[in-house]
């Protein structure tokens, strides 16, 4: 199941920034999109009760291939567990 970001969703980005105590000047568009994709992936996995499994698969992929992005690794984890 591929990640589907909600481009331009400032509410999610502000929630993430507030939660992580990040100042907006540090954020760039690419970072915002990446965090939004991560947030969405974690929510999807949580809805299915598979957050730990998805994260485990993502971390194992990252351990084996350091060139994979975090978003791609989470996408892989979702495809492995959420069917």
mmCIF file of the N, C-alpha and C atoms, coordinates in Angstrom:
data_MODEL
# 
_entry.id   MODEL 
# 
loop_
_atom_site.group_PDB 
_atom_site.id 
_atom_site.type_symbol 
_atom_site.label_atom_id 
_atom_site.label_alt_id 
_atom_site.label_comp_id 
_atom_site.label_asym_id 
_atom_site.label_entity_id 
_atom_site.label_seq_id 
_atom_site.pdbx_PDB_ins_code 
_atom_site.Cartn_x 
_atom_site.Cartn_y 
_atom_site.Cartn_z 
_atom_site.occupancy 
_atom_site.B_iso_or_equiv 
_atom_site.pdbx_formal_charge 
_atom_site.auth_seq_id 
_atom_site.auth_comp_id 
_atom_site.auth_asym_id 
_atom_site.auth_atom_id 
_atom_site.pdbx_PDB_model_num 
ATOM 1   N N  . UNK A 1 1  ? 0.854  -1.176 0.000  1.00 0.00 ? 1  UNK A N  1 
ATOM 2   C CA . UNK A 1 1  ? 0.000  0.000  0.000  1.00 0.00 ? 1  UNK A CA 1 
ATOM 3   C C  . UNK A 1 1  ? 0.895  1.233  0.000  1.00 0.00 ? 1  UNK A C  1 
ATOM 4   N N  . UNK A 1 2  ? 0.940  1.968  -1.108 1.00 0.00 ? 2  UNK A N  1 
ATOM 5   C CA . UNK A 1 2  ? 1.803  3.138  -1.189 1.00 0.00 ? 2  UNK A CA 1 
ATOM 6   C C  . UNK A 1 2  ? 1.332  4.262  -0.273 1.00 0.00 ? 2  UNK A C  1 
ATOM 7   N N  . UNK A 1 3  ? 2.288  5.077  0.139  1.00 0.00 ? 3  UNK A N  1 
ATOM 8   C CA . UNK A 1 3  ? 1.960  6.220  0.979  1.00 0.00 ? 3  UNK A CA 1 
ATOM 9   C C  . UNK A 1 3  ? 1.229  7.263  0.156  1.00 0.00 ? 3  UNK A C  1 
ATOM 10  N N  . UNK A 1 4  ? 0.244  7.866  0.756  1.00 0.00 ? 4  UNK A N  1 
ATOM 11  C CA . UNK A 1 4  ? -0.483 8.921  0.074  1.00 0.00 ? 4  UNK A CA 1 
ATOM 12  C C  . UNK A 1 4  ? -0.448 10.157 0.958  1.00 0.00 ? 4  UNK A C  1 
ATOM 13  N N  . UNK A 1 5  ? 0.374  11.125 0.587  1.00 0.00 ? 5  UNK A N  1 
ATOM 14  C CA . UNK A 1 5  ? 0.477  12.350 1.362  1.00 0.00 ? 5  UNK A CA 1 
ATOM 15  C C  . UNK A 1 5  ? -0.662 13.301 1.047  1.00 0.00 ? 5  UNK A C  1 
ATOM 16  N N  . UNK A 1 6  ? -0.983 14.152 1.993  1.00 0.00 ? 6  UNK A N  1 
ATOM 17  C CA . UNK A 1 6  ? -2.002 15.177 1.797  1.00 0.00 ? 6  UNK A CA 1 
ATOM 18  C C  . UNK A 1 6  ? -1.257 16.488 1.601  1.00 0.00 ? 6  UNK A C  1 
ATOM 19  N N  . UNK A 1 7  ? -0.802 16.699 0.395  1.00 0.00 ? 7  UNK A N  1 
ATOM 20  C CA . UNK A 1 7  ? 0.029  17.850 0.084  1.00 0.00 ? 7  UNK A CA 1 
ATOM 21  C C  . UNK A 1 7  ? -0.620 19.147 0.554  1.00 0.00 ? 7  UNK A C  1 
ATOM 22  N N  . UNK A 1 8  ? 0.180  19.967 1.211  1.00 0.00 ? 8  UNK A N  1 
ATOM 23  C CA . UNK A 1 8  ? -0.298 21.267 1.657  1.00 0.00 ? 8  UNK A CA 1 
ATOM 24  C C  . UNK A 1 8  ? -1.069 21.239 2.963  1.00 0.00 ? 8  UNK A C  1 
ATOM 25  N N  . UNK A 1 9  ? -1.077 20.140 3.642  1.00 0.00 ? 9  UNK A N  1 
ATOM 26  C CA . UNK A 1 9  ? -1.832 20.037 4.891  1.00 0.00 ? 9  UNK A CA 1 
ATOM 27  C C  . UNK A 1 9  ? -1.046 20.687 6.023  1.00 0.00 ? 9  UNK A C  1 
ATOM 28  N N  . UNK A 1 10 ? -1.292 21.958 6.218  1.00 0.00 ? 10 UNK A N  1 
ATOM 29  C CA . UNK A 1 10 ? -0.556 22.730 7.230  1.00 0.00 ? 10 UNK A CA 1 
ATOM 30  C C  . UNK A 1 10 ? -0.908 22.291 8.648  1.00 0.00 ? 10 UNK A C  1 
ATOM 31  N N  . UNK A 1 11 ? -2.111 21.802 8.849  1.00 0.00 ? 11 UNK A N  1 
ATOM 32  C CA . UNK A 1 11 ? -2.526 21.377 10.193 1.00 0.00 ? 11 UNK A CA 1 
ATOM 33  C C  . UNK A 1 11 ? -1.640 20.247 10.680 1.00 0.00 ? 11 UNK A C  1 
ATOM 34  N N  . UNK A 1 12 ? -1.429 19.230 9.848  1.00 0.00 ? 12 UNK A N  1 
ATOM 35  C CA . UNK A 1 12 ? -0.585 18.096 10.232 1.00 0.00 ? 12 UNK A CA 1 
ATOM 36  C C  . UNK A 1 12 ? 0.829  18.575 10.486 1.00 0.00 ? 12 UNK A C  1 
ATOM 37  N N  . UNK A 1 13 ? 1.354  19.404 9.585  1.00 0.00 ? 13 UNK A N  1 
ATOM 38  C CA . UNK A 1 13 ? 2.721  19.891 9.743  1.00 0.00 ? 13 UNK A CA 1 
ATOM 39  C C  . UNK A 1 13 ? 2.889  20.687 11.025 1.00 0.00 ? 13 UNK A C  1 
ATOM 40  N N  . UNK A 1 14 ? 1.917  21.527 11.345 1.00 0.00 ? 14 UNK A N  1 
ATOM 41  C CA . UNK A 1 14 ? 2.001  22.302 12.584 1.00 0.00 ? 14 UNK A CA 1 
ATOM 42  C C  . UNK A 1 14 ? 1.935  21.403 13.809 1.00 0.00 ? 14 UNK A C  1 
ATOM 43  N N  . UNK A 1 15 ? 1.105  20.350 13.740 1.00 0.00 ? 15 UNK A N  1 
ATOM 44  C CA . UNK A 1 15 ? 1.025  19.404 14.855 1.00 0.00 ? 15 UNK A CA 1 
ATOM 45  C C  . UNK A 1 15 ? 2.366  18.703 15.056 1.00 0.00 ? 15 UNK A C  1 
ATOM 46  N N  . UNK A 1 16 ? 2.978  18.282 13.960 1.00 0.00 ? 16 UNK A N  1 
ATOM 47  C CA . UNK A 1 16 ? 4.271  17.599 14.038 1.00 0.00 ? 16 UNK A CA 1 
ATOM 48  C C  . UNK A 1 16 ? 5.324  18.552 14.594 1.00 0.00 ? 16 UNK A C  1 
ATOM 49  N N  . UNK A 1 17 ? 5.363  19.771 14.074 1.00 0.00 ? 17 UNK A N  1 
ATOM 50  C CA . UNK A 1 17 ? 6.341  20.742 14.531 1.00 0.00 ? 17 UNK A CA 1 
ATOM 51  C C  . UNK A 1 17 ? 6.169  21.044 16.018 1.00 0.00 ? 17 UNK A C  1 
ATOM 52  N N  . UNK A 1 18 ? 4.918  21.183 16.437 1.00 0.00 ? 18 UNK A N  1 
ATOM 53  C CA . UNK A 1 18 ? 4.643  21.464 17.840 1.00 0.00 ? 18 UNK A CA 1 
ATOM 54  C C  . UNK A 1 18 ? 5.067  20.285 18.715 1.00 0.00 ? 18 UNK A C  1 
ATOM 55  N N  . UNK A 1 19 ? 4.731  19.083 18.272 1.00 0.00 ? 19 UNK A N  1 
ATOM 56  C CA . UNK A 1 19 ? 5.066  17.869 19.022 1.00 0.00 ? 19 UNK A CA 1 
ATOM 57  C C  . UNK A 1 19 ? 6.574  17.709 19.173 1.00 0.00 ? 19 UNK A C  1 
ATOM 58  N N  . UNK A 1 20 ? 7.316  18.011 18.102 1.00 0.00 ? 20 UNK A N  1 
ATOM 59  C CA . UNK A 1 20 ? 8.769  17.851 18.118 1.00 0.00 ? 20 UNK A CA 1 
ATOM 60  C C  . UNK A 1 20 ? 9.503  19.101 18.564 1.00 0.00 ? 20 UNK A C  1 
ATOM 61  N N  . UNK A 1 21 ? 8.740  20.180 18.854 1.00 0.00 ? 21 UNK A N  1 
ATOM 62  C CA . UNK A 1 21 ? 9.315  21.450 19.270 1.00 0.00 ? 21 UNK A CA 1 
ATOM 63  C C  . UNK A 1 21 ? 10.322 21.977 18.238 1.00 0.00 ? 21 UNK A C  1 
ATOM 64  N N  . UNK A 1 22 ? 9.867  21.999 16.967 1.00 0.00 ? 22 UNK A N  1 
ATOM 65  C CA . UNK A 1 22 ? 10.706 22.452 15.860 1.00 0.00 ? 22 UNK A CA 1 
ATOM 66  C C  . UNK A 1 22 ? 10.225 23.827 15.425 1.00 0.00 ? 22 UNK A C  1 
ATOM 67  N N  . UNK A 1 23 ? 11.170 24.728 15.168 1.00 0.00 ? 23 UNK A N  1 
ATOM 68  C CA . UNK A 1 23 ? 10.817 26.061 14.707 1.00 0.00 ? 23 UNK A CA 1 
ATOM 69  C C  . UNK A 1 23 ? 10.605 26.045 13.197 1.00 0.00 ? 23 UNK A C  1 
ATOM 70  N N  . UNK A 1 24 ? 9.650  26.820 12.716 1.00 0.00 ? 24 UNK A N  1 
ATOM 71  C CA . UNK A 1 24 ? 9.259  26.790 11.313 1.00 0.00 ? 24 UNK A CA 1 
ATOM 72  C C  . UNK A 1 24 ? 10.376 27.220 10.368 1.00 0.00 ? 24 UNK A C  1 
ATOM 73  N N  . UNK A 1 25 ? 11.300 28.065 10.802 1.00 0.00 ? 25 UNK A N  1 
ATOM 74  C CA . UNK A 1 25 ? 12.389 28.497 9.928  1.00 0.00 ? 25 UNK A CA 1 
ATOM 75  C C  . UNK A 1 25 ? 13.271 27.320 9.504  1.00 0.00 ? 25 UNK A C  1 
ATOM 76  N N  . UNK A 1 26 ? 13.315 26.281 10.318 1.00 0.00 ? 26 UNK A N  1 
ATOM 77  C CA . UNK A 1 26 ? 14.152 25.117 10.033 1.00 0.00 ? 26 UNK A CA 1 
ATOM 78  C C  . UNK A 1 26 ? 13.538 24.253 8.945  1.00 0.00 ? 26 UNK A C  1 
ATOM 79  N N  . UNK A 1 27 ? 12.219 24.314 8.816  1.00 0.00 ? 27 UNK A N  1 
ATOM 80  C CA . UNK A 1 27 ? 11.499 23.465 7.878  1.00 0.00 ? 27 UNK A CA 1 
ATOM 81  C C  . UNK A 1 27 ? 11.653 23.945 6.442  1.00 0.00 ? 27 UNK A C  1 
ATOM 82  N N  . UNK A 1 28 ? 11.780 23.009 5.531  1.00 0.00 ? 28 UNK A N  1 
ATOM 83  C CA . UNK A 1 28 ? 11.708 23.315 4.110  1.00 0.00 ? 28 UNK A CA 1 
ATOM 84  C C  . UNK A 1 28 ? 10.590 22.457 3.530  1.00 0.00 ? 28 UNK A C  1 
ATOM 85  N N  . UNK A 1 29 ? 10.195 22.730 2.303  1.00 0.00 ? 29 UNK A N  1 
ATOM 86  C CA . UNK A 1 29 ? 9.074  22.000 1.688  1.00 0.00 ? 29 UNK A CA 1 
ATOM 87  C C  . UNK A 1 29 ? 9.340  20.503 1.661  1.00 0.00 ? 29 UNK A C  1 
ATOM 88  N N  . UNK A 1 30 ? 10.557 20.108 1.330  1.00 0.00 ? 30 UNK A N  1 
ATOM 89  C CA . UNK A 1 30 ? 10.893 18.680 1.261  1.00 0.00 ? 30 UNK A CA 1 
ATOM 90  C C  . UNK A 1 30 ? 10.753 18.021 2.627  1.00 0.00 ? 30 UNK A C  1 
ATOM 91  N N  . UNK A 1 31 ? 11.209 18.693 3.668  1.00 0.00 ? 31 UNK A N  1 
ATOM 92  C CA . UNK A 1 31 ? 11.101 18.160 5.021  1.00 0.00 ? 31 UNK A CA 1 
ATOM 93  C C  . UNK A 1 31 ? 9.639  18.039 5.427  1.00 0.00 ? 31 UNK A C  1 
ATOM 94  N N  . UNK A 1 32 ? 8.847  19.048 5.095  1.00 0.00 ? 32 UNK A N  1 
ATOM 95  C CA . UNK A 1 32 ? 7.425  18.999 5.426  1.00 0.00 ? 32 UNK A CA 1 
ATOM 96  C C  . UNK A 1 32 ? 6.746  17.812 4.754  1.00 0.00 ? 32 UNK A C  1 
ATOM 97  N N  . UNK A 1 33 ? 7.025  17.599 3.482  1.00 0.00 ? 33 UNK A N  1 
ATOM 98  C CA . UNK A 1 33 ? 6.424  16.478 2.752  1.00 0.00 ? 33 UNK A CA 1 
ATOM 99  C C  . UNK A 1 33 ? 6.868  15.140 3.328  1.00 0.00 ? 33 UNK A C  1 
ATOM 100 N N  . UNK A 1 34 ? 8.140  15.057 3.680  1.00 0.00 ? 34 UNK A N  1 
ATOM 101 C CA . UNK A 1 34 ? 8.665  13.816 4.240  1.00 0.00 ? 34 UNK A CA 1 
ATOM 102 C C  . UNK A 1 34 ? 8.015  13.522 5.596  1.00 0.00 ? 34 UNK A C  1 
ATOM 103 N N  . UNK A 1 35 ? 7.935  14.506 6.469  1.00 0.00 ? 35 UNK A N  1 
ATOM 104 C CA . UNK A 1 35 ? 7.314  14.310 7.778  1.00 0.00 ? 35 UNK A CA 1 
ATOM 105 C C  . UNK A 1 35 ? 5.832  13.969 7.644  1.00 0.00 ? 35 UNK A C  1 
ATOM 106 N N  . UNK A 1 36 ? 5.176  14.587 6.685  1.00 0.00 ? 36 UNK A N  1 
ATOM 107 C CA . UNK A 1 36 ? 3.765  14.298 6.458  1.00 0.00 ? 36 UNK A CA 1 
ATOM 108 C C  . UNK A 1 36 ? 3.581  12.850 5.998  1.00 0.00 ? 36 UNK A C  1 
ATOM 109 N N  . UNK A 1 37 ? 4.459  12.387 5.126  1.00 0.00 ? 37 UNK A N  1 
ATOM 110 C CA . UNK A 1 37 ? 4.397  10.996 4.663  1.00 0.00 ? 37 UNK A CA 1 
ATOM 111 C C  . UNK A 1 37 ? 4.660  10.019 5.801  1.00 0.00 ? 37 UNK A C  1 
ATOM 112 N N  . UNK A 1 38 ? 5.615  10.342 6.654  1.00 0.00 ? 38 UNK A N  1 
ATOM 113 C CA . UNK A 1 38 ? 5.917  9.504  7.813  1.00 0.00 ? 38 UNK A CA 1 
ATOM 114 C C  . UNK A 1 38 ? 4.717  9.471  8.752  1.00 0.00 ? 38 UNK A C  1 
ATOM 115 N N  . UNK A 1 39 ? 4.147  10.627 9.017  1.00 0.00 ? 39 UNK A N  1 
ATOM 116 C CA . UNK A 1 39 ? 2.972  10.740 9.884  1.00 0.00 ? 39 UNK A CA 1 
ATOM 117 C C  . UNK A 1 39 ? 1.820  9.891  9.332  1.00 0.00 ? 39 UNK A C  1 
ATOM 118 N N  . UNK A 1 40 ? 1.577  10.007 8.017  1.00 0.00 ? 40 UNK A N  1 
ATOM 119 C CA . UNK A 1 40 ? 0.499  9.229  7.390  1.00 0.00 ? 40 UNK A CA 1 
ATOM 120 C C  . UNK A 1 40 ? 0.767  7.729  7.481  1.00 0.00 ? 40 UNK A C  1 
ATOM 121 N N  . UNK A 1 41 ? 2.003  7.318  7.227  1.00 0.00 ? 41 UNK A N  1 
ATOM 122 C CA . UNK A 1 41 ? 2.350  5.899  7.289  1.00 0.00 ? 41 UNK A CA 1 
ATOM 123 C C  . UNK A 1 41 ? 2.142  5.343  8.696  1.00 0.00 ? 41 UNK A C  1 
ATOM 124 N N  . UNK A 1 42 ? 2.553  6.098  9.689  1.00 0.00 ? 42 UNK A N  1 
ATOM 125 C CA . UNK A 1 42 ? 2.387  5.639  11.068 1.00 0.00 ? 42 UNK A CA 1 
ATOM 126 C C  . UNK A 1 42 ? 0.915  5.573  11.456 1.00 0.00 ? 42 UNK A C  1 
ATOM 127 N N  . UNK A 1 43 ? 0.120  6.513  10.963 1.00 0.00 ? 43 UNK A N  1 
ATOM 128 C CA . UNK A 1 43 ? -1.314 6.464  11.241 1.00 0.00 ? 43 UNK A CA 1 
ATOM 129 C C  . UNK A 1 43 ? -1.980 5.266  10.580 1.00 0.00 ? 43 UNK A C  1 
ATOM 130 N N  . UNK A 1 44 ? -1.612 4.974  9.338  1.00 0.00 ? 44 UNK A N  1 
ATOM 131 C CA . UNK A 1 44 ? -2.172 3.815  8.640  1.00 0.00 ? 44 UNK A CA 1 
ATOM 132 C C  . UNK A 1 44 ? -1.821 2.540  9.394  1.00 0.00 ? 44 UNK A C  1 
ATOM 133 N N  . UNK A 1 45 ? -0.557 2.416  9.784  1.00 0.00 ? 45 UNK A N  1 
ATOM 134 C CA . UNK A 1 45 ? -0.134 1.205  10.497 1.00 0.00 ? 45 UNK A CA 1 
ATOM 135 C C  . UNK A 1 45 ? -0.827 1.097  11.854 1.00 0.00 ? 45 UNK A C  1 
ATOM 136 N N  . UNK A 1 46 ? -1.027 2.242  12.517 1.00 0.00 ? 46 UNK A N  1 
ATOM 137 C CA . UNK A 1 46 ? -1.706 2.240  13.810 1.00 0.00 ? 46 UNK A CA 1 
ATOM 138 C C  . UNK A 1 46 ? -3.166 1.828  13.668 1.00 0.00 ? 46 UNK A C  1 
ATOM 139 N N  . UNK A 1 47 ? -3.834 2.298  12.603 1.00 0.00 ? 47 UNK A N  1 
ATOM 140 C CA . UNK A 1 47 ? -5.233 1.930  12.350 1.00 0.00 ? 47 UNK A CA 1 
ATOM 141 C C  . UNK A 1 47 ? -5.405 0.416  12.221 1.00 0.00 ? 47 UNK A C  1 
ATOM 142 N N  . UNK A 1 48 ? -4.383 -0.252 11.732 1.00 0.00 ? 48 UNK A N  1 
ATOM 143 C CA . UNK A 1 48 ? -4.423 -1.706 11.550 1.00 0.00 ? 48 UNK A CA 1 
ATOM 144 C C  . UNK A 1 48 ? -3.801 -2.462 12.730 1.00 0.00 ? 48 UNK A C  1 
ATOM 145 N N  . UNK A 1 49 ? -3.361 -1.728 13.739 1.00 0.00 ? 49 UNK A N  1 
ATOM 146 C CA . UNK A 1 49 ? -2.741 -2.361 14.903 1.00 0.00 ? 49 UNK A CA 1 
ATOM 147 C C  . UNK A 1 49 ? -1.394 -2.990 14.587 1.00 0.00 ? 49 UNK A C  1 
ATOM 148 N N  . UNK A 1 50 ? -0.713 -2.441 13.573 1.00 0.00 ? 50 UNK A N  1 
ATOM 149 C CA . UNK A 1 50 ? 0.547  -3.041 13.109 1.00 0.00 ? 50 UNK A CA 1 
ATOM 150 C C  . UNK A 1 50 ? 1.703  -2.048 13.107 1.00 0.00 ? 50 UNK A C  1 
ATOM 151 N N  . UNK A 1 51 ? 1.642  -1.049 13.966 1.00 0.00 ? 51 UNK A N  1 
ATOM 152 C CA . UNK A 1 51 ? 2.673  -0.011 13.973 1.00 0.00 ? 51 UNK A CA 1 
ATOM 153 C C  . UNK A 1 51 ? 4.064  -0.586 14.266 1.00 0.00 ? 51 UNK A C  1 
ATOM 154 N N  . UNK A 1 52 ? 4.157  -1.438 15.258 1.00 0.00 ? 52 UNK A N  1 
ATOM 155 C CA . UNK A 1 52 ? 5.452  -2.025 15.621 1.00 0.00 ? 52 UNK A CA 1 
ATOM 156 C C  . UNK A 1 52 ? 6.011  -2.858 14.475 1.00 0.00 ? 52 UNK A C  1 
ATOM 157 N N  . UNK A 1 53 ? 5.160  -3.659 13.848 1.00 0.00 ? 53 UNK A N  1 
ATOM 158 C CA . UNK A 1 53 ? 5.609  -4.526 12.755 1.00 0.00 ? 53 UNK A CA 1 
ATOM 159 C C  . UNK A 1 53 ? 6.076  -3.715 11.546 1.00 0.00 ? 53 UNK A C  1 
ATOM 160 N N  . UNK A 1 54 ? 5.328  -2.671 11.212 1.00 0.00 ? 54 UNK A N  1 
ATOM 161 C CA . UNK A 1 54 ? 5.697  -1.831 10.070 1.00 0.00 ? 54 UNK A CA 1 
ATOM 162 C C  . UNK A 1 54 ? 7.027  -1.133 10.339 1.00 0.00 ? 54 UNK A C  1 
ATOM 163 N N  . UNK A 1 55 ? 7.191  -0.595 11.534 1.00 0.00 ? 55 UNK A N  1 
ATOM 164 C CA . UNK A 1 55 ? 8.444  0.075  11.891 1.00 0.00 ? 55 UNK A CA 1 
ATOM 165 C C  . UNK A 1 55 ? 9.599  -0.922 11.896 1.00 0.00 ? 55 UNK A C  1 
ATOM 166 N N  . UNK A 1 56 ? 9.358  -2.122 12.406 1.00 0.00 ? 56 UNK A N  1 
ATOM 167 C CA . UNK A 1 56 ? 10.405 -3.151 12.425 1.00 0.00 ? 56 UNK A CA 1 
ATOM 168 C C  . UNK A 1 56 ? 10.865 -3.477 11.005 1.00 0.00 ? 56 UNK A C  1 
ATOM 169 N N  . UNK A 1 57 ? 9.911  -3.669 10.093 1.00 0.00 ? 57 UNK A N  1 
ATOM 170 C CA . UNK A 1 57 ? 10.273 -3.967 8.700  1.00 0.00 ? 57 UNK A CA 1 
ATOM 171 C C  . UNK A 1 57 ? 11.038 -2.806 8.076  1.00 0.00 ? 57 UNK A C  1 
ATOM 172 N N  . UNK A 1 58 ? 10.597 -1.589 8.350  1.00 0.00 ? 58 UNK A N  1 
ATOM 173 C CA . UNK A 1 58 ? 11.273 -0.410 7.812  1.00 0.00 ? 58 UNK A CA 1 
ATOM 174 C C  . UNK A 1 58 ? 12.706 -0.319 8.333  1.00 0.00 ? 58 UNK A C  1 
ATOM 175 N N  . UNK A 1 59 ? 12.880 -0.557 9.628  1.00 0.00 ? 59 UNK A N  1 
ATOM 176 C CA . UNK A 1 59 ? 14.221 -0.476 10.219 1.00 0.00 ? 59 UNK A CA 1 
ATOM 177 C C  . UNK A 1 59 ? 15.141 -1.568 9.679  1.00 0.00 ? 59 UNK A C  1 
ATOM 178 N N  . UNK A 1 60 ? 14.601 -2.755 9.482  1.00 0.00 ? 60 UNK A N  1 
ATOM 179 C CA . UNK A 1 60 ? 15.412 -3.829 8.908  1.00 0.00 ? 60 UNK A CA 1 
ATOM 180 C C  . UNK A 1 60 ? 15.850 -3.503 7.490  1.00 0.00 ? 60 UNK A C  1 
ATOM 181 N N  . UNK A 1 61 ? 14.960 -2.914 6.700  1.00 0.00 ? 61 UNK A N  1 
ATOM 182 C CA . UNK A 1 61 ? 15.338 -2.512 5.346  1.00 0.00 ? 61 UNK A CA 1 
ATOM 183 C C  . UNK A 1 61 ? 16.422 -1.447 5.392  1.00 0.00 ? 61 UNK A C  1 
ATOM 184 N N  . UNK A 1 62 ? 16.267 -0.461 6.264  1.00 0.00 ? 62 UNK A N  1 
ATOM 185 C CA . UNK A 1 62 ? 17.275 0.597  6.397  1.00 0.00 ? 62 UNK A CA 1 
ATOM 186 C C  . UNK A 1 62 ? 18.621 0.042  6.843  1.00 0.00 ? 62 UNK A C  1 
ATOM 187 N N  . UNK A 1 63 ? 18.574 -0.979 7.689  1.00 0.00 ? 63 UNK A N  1 
ATOM 188 C CA . UNK A 1 63 ? 19.817 -1.602 8.166  1.00 0.00 ? 63 UNK A CA 1 
ATOM 189 C C  . UNK A 1 63 ? 20.551 -2.292 7.011  1.00 0.00 ? 63 UNK A C  1 
ATOM 190 N N  . UNK A 1 64 ? 19.791 -2.887 6.108  1.00 0.00 ? 64 UNK A N  1 
ATOM 191 C CA . UNK A 1 64 ? 20.386 -3.624 4.978  1.00 0.00 ? 64 UNK A CA 1 
ATOM 192 C C  . UNK A 1 64 ? 20.775 -2.716 3.817  1.00 0.00 ? 64 UNK A C  1 
ATOM 193 N N  . UNK A 1 65 ? 20.042 -1.643 3.628  1.00 0.00 ? 65 UNK A N  1 
ATOM 194 C CA . UNK A 1 65 ? 20.297 -0.745 2.501  1.00 0.00 ? 65 UNK A CA 1 
ATOM 195 C C  . UNK A 1 65 ? 20.255 0.697  2.991  1.00 0.00 ? 65 UNK A C  1 
ATOM 196 N N  . UNK A 1 66 ? 21.413 1.276  3.210  1.00 0.00 ? 66 UNK A N  1 
ATOM 197 C CA . UNK A 1 66 ? 21.523 2.621  3.781  1.00 0.00 ? 66 UNK A CA 1 
ATOM 198 C C  . UNK A 1 66 ? 21.105 3.722  2.805  1.00 0.00 ? 66 UNK A C  1 
ATOM 199 N N  . UNK A 1 67 ? 20.915 3.364  1.538  1.00 0.00 ? 67 UNK A N  1 
ATOM 200 C CA . UNK A 1 67 ? 20.523 4.367  0.544  1.00 0.00 ? 67 UNK A CA 1 
ATOM 201 C C  . UNK A 1 67 ? 19.013 4.562  0.471  1.00 0.00 ? 67 UNK A C  1 
ATOM 202 N N  . UNK A 1 68 ? 18.249 3.701  1.119  1.00 0.00 ? 68 UNK A N  1 
ATOM 203 C CA . UNK A 1 68 ? 16.794 3.794  1.107  1.00 0.00 ? 68 UNK A CA 1 
ATOM 204 C C  . UNK A 1 68 ? 16.364 4.939  2.017  1.00 0.00 ? 68 UNK A C  1 
ATOM 205 N N  . UNK A 1 69 ? 15.408 5.725  1.556  1.00 0.00 ? 69 UNK A N  1 
ATOM 206 C CA . UNK A 1 69 ? 14.903 6.817  2.393  1.00 0.00 ? 69 UNK A CA 1 
ATOM 207 C C  . UNK A 1 69 ? 13.975 6.258  3.474  1.00 0.00 ? 69 UNK A C  1 
ATOM 208 N N  . UNK A 1 70 ? 13.764 7.026  4.502  1.00 0.00 ? 70 UNK A N  1 
ATOM 209 C CA . UNK A 1 70 ? 12.873 6.619  5.585  1.00 0.00 ? 70 UNK A CA 1 
ATOM 210 C C  . UNK A 1 70 ? 11.454 6.426  5.058  1.00 0.00 ? 70 UNK A C  1 
ATOM 211 N N  . UNK A 1 71 ? 11.013 7.326  4.185  1.00 0.00 ? 71 UNK A N  1 
ATOM 212 C CA . UNK A 1 71 ? 9.669  7.218  3.621  1.00 0.00 ? 71 UNK A CA 1 
ATOM 213 C C  . UNK A 1 71 ? 9.535  5.937  2.800  1.00 0.00 ? 71 UNK A C  1 
ATOM 214 N N  . UNK A 1 72 ? 10.536 5.634  1.991  1.00 0.00 ? 72 UNK A N  1 
ATOM 215 C CA . UNK A 1 72 ? 10.501 4.399  1.192  1.00 0.00 ? 72 UNK A CA 1 
ATOM 216 C C  . UNK A 1 72 ? 10.522 3.161  2.085  1.00 0.00 ? 72 UNK A C  1 
ATOM 217 N N  . UNK A 1 73 ? 11.281 3.232  3.154  1.00 0.00 ? 73 UNK A N  1 
ATOM 218 C CA . UNK A 1 73 ? 11.345 2.100  4.082  1.00 0.00 ? 73 UNK A CA 1 
ATOM 219 C C  . UNK A 1 73 ? 9.985  1.881  4.753  1.00 0.00 ? 73 UNK A C  1 
ATOM 220 N N  . UNK A 1 74 ? 9.318  2.958  5.144  1.00 0.00 ? 74 UNK A N  1 
ATOM 221 C CA . UNK A 1 74 ? 7.987  2.827  5.744  1.00 0.00 ? 74 UNK A CA 1 
ATOM 222 C C  . UNK A 1 74 ? 6.973  2.329  4.720  1.00 0.00 ? 74 UNK A C  1 
ATOM 223 N N  . UNK A 1 75 ? 7.104  2.763  3.482  1.00 0.00 ? 75 UNK A N  1 
ATOM 224 C CA . UNK A 1 75 ? 6.238  2.277  2.412  1.00 0.00 ? 75 UNK A CA 1 
ATOM 225 C C  . UNK A 1 75 ? 6.415  0.767  2.253  1.00 0.00 ? 75 UNK A C  1 
ATOM 226 N N  . UNK A 1 76 ? 7.667  0.324  2.309  1.00 0.00 ? 76 UNK A N  1 
ATOM 227 C CA . UNK A 1 76 ? 7.958  -1.115 2.247  1.00 0.00 ? 76 UNK A CA 1 
ATOM 228 C C  . UNK A 1 76 ? 7.317  -1.835 3.435  1.00 0.00 ? 76 UNK A C  1 
ATOM 229 N N  . UNK A 1 77 ? 7.491  -1.288 4.631  1.00 0.00 ? 77 UNK A N  1 
ATOM 230 C CA . UNK A 1 77 ? 6.908  -1.900 5.829  1.00 0.00 ? 77 UNK A CA 1 
ATOM 231 C C  . UNK A 1 77 ? 5.397  -2.012 5.727  1.00 0.00 ? 77 UNK A C  1 
ATOM 232 N N  . UNK A 1 78 ? 4.754  -0.966 5.204  1.00 0.00 ? 78 UNK A N  1 
ATOM 233 C CA . UNK A 1 78 ? 3.304  -1.011 5.015  1.00 0.00 ? 78 UNK A CA 1 
ATOM 234 C C  . UNK A 1 78 ? 2.912  -2.100 4.029  1.00 0.00 ? 78 UNK A C  1 
ATOM 235 N N  . UNK A 1 79 ? 3.676  -2.198 2.951  1.00 0.00 ? 79 UNK A N  1 
ATOM 236 C CA . UNK A 1 79 ? 3.332  -3.207 1.934  1.00 0.00 ? 79 UNK A CA 1 
ATOM 237 C C  . UNK A 1 79 ? 3.529  -4.626 2.468  1.00 0.00 ? 79 UNK A C  1 
ATOM 238 N N  . UNK A 1 80 ? 4.433  -4.789 3.406  1.00 0.00 ? 80 UNK A N  1 
ATOM 239 C CA . UNK A 1 80 ? 4.664  -6.103 4.004  1.00 0.00 ? 80 UNK A CA 1 
ATOM 240 C C  . UNK A 1 80 ? 3.559  -6.515 4.985  1.00 0.00 ? 80 UNK A C  1 
ATOM 241 N N  . UNK A 1 81 ? 3.004  -5.562 5.704  1.00 0.00 ? 81 UNK A N  1 
ATOM 242 C CA . UNK A 1 81 ? 2.096  -5.894 6.792  1.00 0.00 ? 81 UNK A CA 1 
ATOM 243 C C  . UNK A 1 81 ? 0.640  -5.497 6.567  1.00 0.00 ? 81 UNK A C  1 
ATOM 244 N N  . UNK A 1 82 ? 0.409  -4.364 5.905  1.00 0.00 ? 82 UNK A N  1 
ATOM 245 C CA . UNK A 1 82 ? -0.968 -3.902 5.716  1.00 0.00 ? 82 UNK A CA 1 
ATOM 246 C C  . UNK A 1 82 ? -1.412 -4.305 4.319  1.00 0.00 ? 82 UNK A C  1 
ATOM 247 N N  . UNK A 1 83 ? -2.293 -5.263 4.267  1.00 0.00 ? 83 UNK A N  1 
ATOM 248 C CA . UNK A 1 83 ? -2.728 -5.803 2.972  1.00 0.00 ? 83 UNK A CA 1 
ATOM 249 C C  . UNK A 1 83 ? -4.155 -5.440 2.693  1.00 0.00 ? 83 UNK A C  1 
# 
